Amino acid sequence: MQLTAQPTSSTSSTNSTSPATRAAVRDADGMAVAAFILGLVGLLVLNVFLGPIAIALAVVALWRGTARRGRAFLGLGLGIADLVVLVAFMQMDSSVSWSF
């Protein structure tokens, strides 16, 4: 199912984006969404792993020019928050991991 109309012959000749460019932007959009989800989940579990991965994915998505810049920035912020939560709990427990 397609949500957008197919380009006609008059608009396809003026369309300067190649299929490779559209695929790269779509990949960057996926990275932005993945960064957001991993950052959000990382607040609860495995923040030592998911935080840095969320930060890396968000930075790469922003560098590649994602259309979902807000989601990438949220993923970046949540990844940083994951590490801040980890450091805060490490200071409270004096250990590398935290538990309730």
N, C-alpha and C positions, 0 to 999 in steps of 0.2 A: 504494500500500500504506500502510495506516495502522497505526501501532504502538500507538496508544492507542484505547480504546473510545470510541464516540460517546456524547455525553451524552444521557441520557434526558430526557423531558419534565419530570420532577420535579426533576432537577438543573440543567436549563438555565435554569429560572426563578430559581434561587438563585445562578447563576453571574453575578458582577458584572463580569467582564472582557469588554470588547467586542472585536470582531474587530480594530478599529484599535489597541487597546492591545496585543493579542497580536502584531500585526504590528510594532509599535514595539519590543517586547522582542526579537522575532526579529531585527529589523534591528540592534539593539544587540548581540545575541549574535554576529551576523556581523561586526560591527565589532571585537569583542573577538578573534575568531579571526583576522581579517585583521591586526590589530595584532601579534598573536603571530607570525604567519608572516612579516610584513614585517620585524619586529625580528630574527627569527632569520636570515633571508636577508641582512639588512643588515649582520650581523657579517662577512659574507664579501665582498659586493660592494655598491657604490653606497650606502655608509652615510651619505653626506652628504645623500642624498635620502630613503632609506628610514627612517632614524632619526627625523627629525621627523614623517614621515607616521605611523609606528607610535605615536609619542607622542600625536599629535593624535587618532588613532582610538581609542586606549585611554582617553584622557580623555573623549571624547564618549561612548564605550560605558559608562563608569562613571557619567557624568552622567545618561544615559538609563536607568540601572538595569538593567544586563545581569544575566542569571542566571549568566553565566560570569565572575564577578568575578576568580577566580584567573587565568584566561587573560588578562583585560584587564590585571591587575597585572603578569603576565609580559611582555606586550607593552610595557607602559610601561617596565619595567626593561630589557628588551632594546633598546628605542629609545634609552634613556639610555646604555646600554652601547655602542651603535653610535657615538654622538657621542664618548664617552670614548675608544674605540679610534681614531676618526678624529683626535682631538686628540693622542693618544699617538704615532701614526705621523707626524703632521705635525711634531711636535717632533723626532722622530728624523731625518726626511728633510728638514726645512725646506722643505716644499712643501705645496701644497693637497691633493694626492692622494697615495696611497701605492701602492707596488707591492712585489712580492716580490723 
